[in-house]
Amino acid sequence: MSGPESAPPLAAELRARGLRLTSQRQRVLAAVAALEHGTPEEIGARLRADAGPGGAAPDTSTVYRTLELLERLGLVWHTHLGKGAPIYHAAQHPHLHVVCQSCGEIHSVDPALLDSAAERLSAQLGFTLDVGHVALSGTCRACAEKENA
């Protein structure tokens, strides 16, 4: 997602808020897209790897600040998968996450899967579910098959 696909929305959003389009902002957004689901530490490691041994990469605090800005601009979302740092992903389409407690595998799932639960929460509690931040934990098929073998 580096280059023409990521730059125009980022450039437009930044200009609309009177901010500059920097190479660091572009690189962080590209790293988020490349990783699909990455913690700030993983995003920073990706940026350091992309920069190479002699290259410059943003420090951890810059990565965090940039992720916060990109989220305020609506270009990335974060999700808490349980313990530890949140994961960040491109804000291309709403989805919820299912996470295997055994192997850590993450799958993106259509939020319509929770429509009936969201309707019940709304009717009973007046609660509006934000599926962009939902993570369900359990056991994936492969780990369940290993356990039952």
C-alpha positions in Angstrom: 0.0 0.0 0.0 2.9 2.3 -0.4 3.0 4.7 -3.3 -0.1 5.9 -5.2 -2.7 3.8 -3.3 -1.8 5.1 0.2 -0.4 8.5 -0.5 -3.6 10.3 -1.9 -5.9 9.5 1.1 -3.2 10.3 3.5 -2.1 13.5 1.7 -5.7 14.7 1.4 -6.5 14.1 5.1 -3.3 15.8 6.2 -3.8 18.8 4.0 -7.4 19.1 5.2 -6.1 19.4 8.7 -3.2 21.7 7.8 -0.6 19.0 8.4 2.3 18.0 6.2 2.7 14.7 4.3 6.0 13.4 5.6 7.9 10.3 4.5 7.6 8.9 8.0 3.8 9.1 8.0 3.8 7.4 4.6 6.2 4.7 5.7 4.2 4.0 8.9 1.0 3.7 6.9 2.7 1.4 4.4 4.1 -0.8 7.2 0.6 -1.1 8.7 -0.8 -2.2 5.4 2.1 -4.6 4.7 1.7 -6.3 8.2 -2.1 -6.4 8.0 -2.2 -6.8 11.9 0.8 -5.4 13.7 1.6 -4.0 17.1 3.5 -0.7 17.3 6.7 -2.7 18.1 6.2 -4.9 15.0 5.5 -1.8 12.9 8.7 -0.2 14.2 10.7 -3.4 13.5 9.3 -3.5 9.9 10.4 0.1 9.4 13.9 -0.7 10.7 14.1 -3.7 8.4 12.9 -1.7 5.4 15.4 1.0 6.2 18.3 -1.5 6.2 21.5 -1.4 8.3 22.5 2.2 7.4 19.0 3.6 6.9 17.0 5.8 9.2 13.7 4.6 10.8 11.4 6.4 13.1 11.9 5.7 16.8 9.2 4.0 18.9 7.6 7.2 20.2 7.3 8.6 16.7 5.7 5.3 15.6 3.1 5.6 18.4 2.4 9.3 17.7 2.1 8.6 13.9 -0.3 5.7 14.6 -2.5 7.9 16.8 -2.6 10.6 14.1 -3.4 8.0 11.4 -6.2 6.7 13.6 -7.6 10.2 14.2 -7.6 10.6 10.4 -9.6 7.4 10.0 -6.8 5.6 8.0 -6.0 2.9 10.6 -7.9 1.2 13.4 -6.6 -0.5 16.5 -7.9 -3.6 18.2 -7.1 -5.0 21.6 -6.6 -8.8 21.3 -6.3 -9.3 25.0 -3.1 -8.8 26.9 -0.3 -6.7 25.4 -0.2 -3.9 22.9 -3.1 -3.3 20.5 -2.7 -4.3 16.9 -3.2 -1.8 14.1 -4.6 -2.4 10.7 -5.7 -0.4 7.7 -9.2 1.1 7.9 -10.3 -0.3 4.6 -13.4 -2.1 5.7 -15.0 -2.9 9.1 -14.1 -6.3 10.4 -13.8 -8.1 13.7 -11.0 -10.4 14.7 -10.9 -14.0 15.9 -7.7 -14.9 17.7 -6.5 -18.4 18.6 -5.4 -18.5 22.2 -3.1 -21.5 21.4 -1.1 -20.4 18.3 -2.0 -16.7 18.2 -3.3 -16.8 14.6 -5.6 -13.9 13.8 -8.4 -14.0 11.2 -10.5 -11.0 10.0 -14.2 -11.9 9.9 -17.2 -10.2 8.5 -18.9 -8.1 11.3 -22.3 -9.3 10.1 -21.5 -12.5 12.1 -22.4 -10.5 15.2 -25.5 -8.8 13.8 -28.0 -10.7 16.1 -25.8 -10.1 19.2 -25.5 -6.4 18.3 -29.3 -6.1 17.9 -29.9 -7.8 21.2 -27.4 -5.5 23.0 -29.1 -2.5 21.4 -32.6 -3.7 22.3 -31.8 -4.8 25.9 -29.2 -2.2 26.9 -29.3 0.6 24.4 -25.6 -0.4 23.7 -24.1 0.2 20.2 -21.4 -2.3 19.4 -18.2 -1.1 17.7 -17.2 -4.1 15.6 -14.0 -2.4 14.5 -12.5 -2.9 18.0 -14.0 -6.4 18.6 -11.7 -9.4 19.1 -13.0 -12.8 20.0 -10.7 -15.3 21.5 -10.9 -19.1 21.3 -9.2 -22.0 19.6 -8.7 -22.3 15.8 -9.5 -25.5 14.0 -5.9 -26.7 13.6 -5.2 -26.3 17.4 -8.5 -28.0 18.3 -7.7 -30.9 16.0 -4.3 -31.3 17.6 -5.8 -31.2 21.1 -8.4 -33.9 20.1 -5.9 -36.1 18.3 
